[in-house]
Structures are given as C-alpha cells and as structure tokens.
Amino acid sequence: MTSTTTSTTTSTTAVIGATGKTGRRIADLLDERGQTTRRLARGTSPAFDWEQPEGWARALEGVEGLYAAYVPDLAVPGADDDIARLIEVARGAGVRRVVLLSGRGEDGARACEELVLNAPGIAGTVVRASWFTQNFTEGMLRGAVATGVLAMPAGDVREPFIDVDDIAAVAVEALTGDGYAGRVLEVTGPESLTFAEVASLLSTATGREIVYVPVTFDEFFAAVAEEDGPEVATMLTELCREVLDGRNEAATATVGEVLGRPAREVRTVLAEASFAGA
Ligand SMILES: NC(=O)c1ccc[n+]([C@@H]2O[C@H](COP(=O)([O-])OP(=O)(O)OC[C@H]3O[C@@H](n4cnc5c(N)ncnc54)[C@H](OP(=O)(O)O)[C@@H]3O)[C@@H](O)[C@H]2O)c1
C-alpha cells in the first residue's frame, strides 16, 4: 500500500503464522498503524509452509520486516536448521529486521534465539513469552475448559500467564520502533497464578464450574496421546516438564517498560473472552 499520509511507510512487514494467536493480532496492529503487511500461513497467497522451504523466497520477496511464530515449537529437533535457513532466505530477500517468538524457560529454544540475535546484517529481536492466557480461550486448553476439567501436570506451580494482545503490542514495537536490535524481550503477565487459581477465574468467567486436577506427566502424556497422537504428546509433556518446574514463576516488568502501561491481568482477559461453544 502506498500512501501520502505522514505516518505511513512503503516498506512491507511479513507475519509468519498470521492466522494464529499472535500473528493475527500483530498483522491487525500493523494494519491499524498504516503499515504494509503481508500475512503468511499455509493457506495464504503467497503461502508460507515451514515444511516447504522452496516457497520461502517467494513469500518474503520485497519484505523488510519479519515476524516469525514457529510451529510446533523452537525446542523440537531441526528447528534451528529451519531458523538458520529462514534467516538466509530473509537476508537474500532484503529483510532488515526479524522478530522471533520464543518460549520462556525453554533451553531447547536458545539455539534458535541466538541465530536471530546474531544474524549478520539483520536487526534481530526475540520476544520470549510466558504461557499465554489465551491457551484457555483459543488454544490447546479450550477443549479442557469446555469439559470443565483442567488436567495438567503442573502441581501447585505458579505461572505469570500473559495476554496475547500484550505480546502482539510488544512485537509490533520491536518491528517498528528503535532500540530493540539484539535484545531478548522476556514478557509475562503482571501476576503469577496457580492453575487452580486460573480454574477459579475461568469458573467466574464462564459461569460454569471448572476444576483443576493435577496429574502426573505419564497421565498427561496418555491423555494427549489418545487425542493427538504420541508425537504431539511427547512434545507437550516434555515442554510441561521443563517449563512448569518453577523456573518461570517470577513475573517480569518488560511489557510495562516497552508499552508504557501495565500488562493485563488474567481475570481481565478472561472476563472479555468469548466462551461461546466452550
Ligand atoms: N501457547 C503458549 O503458551 C506459548 C508460549 C510461548 C511461546 N509459544 C510459541 O508460540 C508459537 C506459536 O505461535 P501462535 O500461538 O501465535 O500460533 P498458533 O495459534 O499456534 O497458530 C499456528 C500458526 O502457524 C501456522 N502454521 C501451522 N503449521 C504451519 C506450517 N507447517 N507452516 C507454516 N505455518 C504453519 C498456522 O497457520 P495455518 O494453519 O493457517 O497454516 C497458524 O498461523 C510456538 O512457537 C510456541 O512455542 C507459545
């Protein structure tokens, strides 16, 4: 889009994962700011598929800024190869700025983060997020909320759940503002809650009783494997084992520092969420 208004720019920002929880919001915010935005996912035109690298150059042609949400997770084997290849293709396409979404406390994601932070000729930023509040409303736990039973291998651990709107706003600052090159923005919500406390907030928000049932990792694996198969179950179980061990309990001040306003509380996000059909 070309415009004569003062605040617009002709440079294009591509969003990989544009139909997902973070990407959709980021693309919407960029549009609102008058930026030229290219939404990328498997069904877009051009398409972007992590499993079809031969199409990446076309998808990134003419792009200067890039947001990437990797699937299924930066900690899976081979993710670093994909990210290294993405950076190569991006550099070839003329991309100058990359913002990568990562997960807090995931040691396996660090190699991918380093690739982005140290990419020659590219200003790289990592947005390293805690658990999304929207996992309960749009993501993998929406089904559990519908059944009224939140069975997680989380014991009494606390997690500073973050609003995905806040992640999107921080990512857009990193894509459009100055001073974010080479930085890891570790973003969380403002308060750390147990899953039992979230279940209570979900009960209030939905008007139905939602209970938290702490389960073992083996029980969690078996339940996920039955629904989604052993590969997904292995990934999610190992992810939970790693990040729900207490390492991520402390909240950070990053959202407030970047946005100049506090991160939004879980109760606020849940109160505004639609649970239709859940
Ligand atoms: N959930 C959390 O609590 C949490 C916390 C920290 C970090 N993360 C990270 O967040 C990332 C996921 O981001 P998200 O939650 O915004 O996305 P999401 O809601 O999980 O949606 C996945 C996105 O990726 C696209 N996609 C799926 N398979 C693809 C493929 N083979 N090639 C290209 N695109 C594909 C989907 O679009 P199509 O299906 O239309 O192609 C969709 O846009 C993961 O890396 C995860 O580790 C999640």
The ligand as an SDF file (V2000), in Angstrom:
LIG
                    3D

 48 52  0  0  0  0  0  0  0  0999 V2000
    0.9900  -21.1100   23.7790 N   0  0  0  0  0  0  0  0  0  0  0  0
    1.8810  -20.6390   24.6330 C   0  0  0  0  0  0  0  0  0  0  0  0
    1.6250  -20.5230   25.8420 O   0  0  0  0  0  0  0  0  0  0  0  0
    3.2480  -20.2190   24.1160 C   0  0  0  0  0  0  0  0  0  0  0  0
    4.1300  -19.5770   24.9630 C   0  0  0  0  0  0  0  0  0  0  0  0
    5.3740  -19.1470   24.4740 C   0  0  0  0  0  0  0  0  0  0  0  0
    5.6900  -19.3770   23.1290 C   0  0  0  0  0  0  0  0  0  0  0  0
    4.7980  -20.0320   22.3380 N   0  0  0  0  0  0  0  0  0  0  0  0
    5.1680  -20.2820   20.9340 C   0  0  0  0  0  0  0  0  0  0  0  0
    4.2050  -19.7180   20.0890 O   0  0  0  0  0  0  0  0  0  0  0  0
    4.3730  -20.3060   18.7800 C   0  0  0  0  0  0  0  0  0  0  0  0
    3.0170  -20.4600   18.1360 C   0  0  0  0  0  0  0  0  0  0  0  0
    2.5030  -19.1610   17.9130 O   0  0  0  0  0  0  0  0  0  0  0  0
    0.9580  -18.8440   17.9900 P   0  0  0  0  0  0  0  0  0  0  0  0
    0.4070  -19.3790   19.2680 O   0  0  0  0  0  0  0  0  0  0  0  0
    0.7790  -17.4170   17.6400 O   0  0  0  0  0  0  0  0  0  0  0  0
    0.4080  -19.7270   16.7790 O   0  0  0  0  0  0  0  0  0  0  0  0
   -0.8450  -20.7280   16.8110 P   0  0  0  0  0  0  0  0  0  0  0  0
   -2.0480  -20.0300   17.3480 O   0  0  0  0  0  0  0  0  0  0  0  0
   -0.3720  -21.9960   17.4440 O   0  0  0  0  0  0  0  0  0  0  0  0
   -1.0710  -20.9440   15.2720 O   0  0  0  0  0  0  0  0  0  0  0  0
   -0.1070  -21.5860   14.4610 C   0  0  0  0  0  0  0  0  0  0  0  0
    0.1760  -20.7110   13.2520 C   0  0  0  0  0  0  0  0  0  0  0  0
    1.1700  -21.3530   12.4570 O   0  0  0  0  0  0  0  0  0  0  0  0
    0.6140  -21.6810   11.1860 C   0  0  0  0  0  0  0  0  0  0  0  0
    1.1350  -22.9680   10.7740 N   0  0  0  0  0  0  0  0  0  0  0  0
    0.7870  -24.2060   11.2170 C   0  0  0  0  0  0  0  0  0  0  0  0
    1.5270  -25.1360   10.5960 N   0  0  0  0  0  0  0  0  0  0  0  0
    2.3390  -24.4720    9.7350 C   0  0  0  0  0  0  0  0  0  0  0  0
    3.3490  -24.8740    8.7970 C   0  0  0  0  0  0  0  0  0  0  0  0
    3.6650  -26.1610    8.6120 N   0  0  0  0  0  0  0  0  0  0  0  0
    3.9810  -23.9090    8.0900 N   0  0  0  0  0  0  0  0  0  0  0  0
    3.6770  -22.6100    8.2490 C   0  0  0  0  0  0  0  0  0  0  0  0
    2.7480  -22.1660    9.1170 N   0  0  0  0  0  0  0  0  0  0  0  0
    2.0870  -23.0980    9.8470 C   0  0  0  0  0  0  0  0  0  0  0  0
   -0.8770  -21.6470   11.3670 C   0  0  0  0  0  0  0  0  0  0  0  0
   -1.4900  -21.2810   10.1540 O   0  0  0  0  0  0  0  0  0  0  0  0
   -2.1430  -22.2860    9.1140 P   0  0  0  0  0  0  0  0  0  0  0  0
   -2.6310  -23.4780    9.8930 O   0  0  0  0  0  0  0  0  0  0  0  0
   -3.2540  -21.4280    8.5510 O   0  0  0  0  0  0  0  0  0  0  0  0
   -1.0720  -22.5880    8.1300 O   0  0  0  0  0  0  0  0  0  0  0  0
   -1.0330  -20.5260   12.3770 C   0  0  0  0  0  0  0  0  0  0  0  0
   -0.9640  -19.2720   11.7320 O   0  0  0  0  0  0  0  0  0  0  0  0
    5.1330  -21.6040   19.0040 C   0  0  0  0  0  0  0  0  0  0  0  0
    6.4680  -21.4430   18.5480 O   0  0  0  0  0  0  0  0  0  0  0  0
    5.1360  -21.7420   20.5260 C   0  0  0  0  0  0  0  0  0  0  0  0
    6.2620  -22.4240   21.0130 O   0  0  0  0  0  0  0  0  0  0  0  0
    3.5800  -20.4380   22.7830 C   0  0  0  0  0  0  0  0  0  0  0  0
  1  2  1  0
  2  3  2  0
  2  4  1  0
  4  5  1  0
  4 48  2  0
  5  6  2  0
  6  7  1  0
  7  8  2  0
  8  9  1  0
  8 48  1  0
  9 10  1  0
  9 46  1  0
 10 11  1  0
 11 12  1  0
 11 44  1  0
 12 13  1  0
 13 14  1  0
 14 15  2  0
 14 16  1  0
 14 17  1  0
 17 18  1  0
 18 19  2  0
 18 20  1  0
 18 21  1  0
 21 22  1  0
 22 23  1  0
 23 24  1  0
 23 42  1  0
 24 25  1  0
 25 26  1  0
 25 36  1  0
 26 27  1  0
 26 35  1  0
 27 28  2  0
 28 29  1  0
 29 30  1  0
 29 35  2  0
 30 31  1  0
 30 32  2  0
 32 33  1  0
 33 34  2  0
 34 35  1  0
 36 37  1  0
 36 42  1  0
 37 38  1  0
 38 39  2  0
 38 40  1  0
 38 41  1  0
 42 43  1  0
 44 45  1  0
 44 46  1  0
 46 47  1  0
M  CHG  2   8   1  16  -1
M  END
$$$$
